Amino acid sequence: MALPGNSVEGLVDAPQTSGRDGVSCPANWHPGDDVVLGAPKAQAGLDARLADETVELADRYLATGPGAPG
């Protein structure tokens, strides 16, 4: 039985993307989907995040942004 939407690719790529990029991949994630970004470690990182228009902010620490393309 084939898996819909190439689910195997997401299962393999999600842990690799998390480890390589320091992000979290939501359930049903596929390469190119948004990822959950790690919290900034310093004020400069927060300032850069606030200025980045590709990042969607839920609050100062919870943010999503573009994942690596597939």
URLIN-V874249 format. One record per backbone hydrogen bond with DSSP energy under -0.5 kcal/mol. NH is the residue of the N-H (numbers start at 1). CO is the residue of the C=O. E is the energy in kcal/mol with one decimal. If there is no record, write none. Layout:
nh->NH co->CO e->E
nh->NH co->CO e->E
This chain:
nh->6 co->3 e->-1.0
nh->7 co->4 e->-0.7
nh->9 co->6 e->-0.8
nh->10 co->6 e->-1.0
nh->11 co->7 e->-2.1
nh->12 co->8 e->-2.0
nh->13 co->9 e->-2.9
nh->14 co->10 e->-2.4
nh->15 co->11 e->-0.6
nh->16 co->12 e->-0.9
nh->17 co->13 e->-3.0
nh->18 co->14 e->-2.6
nh->19 co->15 e->-2.4
nh->20 co->16 e->-2.5
nh->21 co->17 e->-2.8
nh->22 co->18 e->-1.6
nh->23 co->18 e->-0.6
nh->24 co->36 e->-2.6
nh->26 co->24 e->-0.5
nh->29 co->26 e->-1.3
nh->32 co->68 e->-1.2
nh->33 co->30 e->-2.6
nh->35 co->65 e->-2.8
nh->36 co->24 e->-3.0
nh->37 co->35 e->-0.6
nh->37 co->63 e->-2.7
nh->38 co->22 e->-0.6
nh->46 co->42 e->-1.8
nh->47 co->43 e->-2.9
nh->48 co->44 e->-2.2
nh->49 co->45 e->-2.1
nh->50 co->46 e->-2.6
nh->51 co->47 e->-1.5
nh->52 co->48 e->-1.0
nh->52 co->49 e->-0.6
nh->53 co->51 e->-0.7
nh->55 co->52 e->-1.1
nh->56 co->64 e->-2.9
nh->57 co->55 e->-0.6
nh->58 co->62 e->-3.0
nh->59 co->62 e->-1.4
nh->63 co->37 e->-0.5
nh->63 co->61 e->-0.7
nh->64 co->56 e->-2.5
nh->65 co->35 e->-2.1
nh->67 co->33 e->-0.7
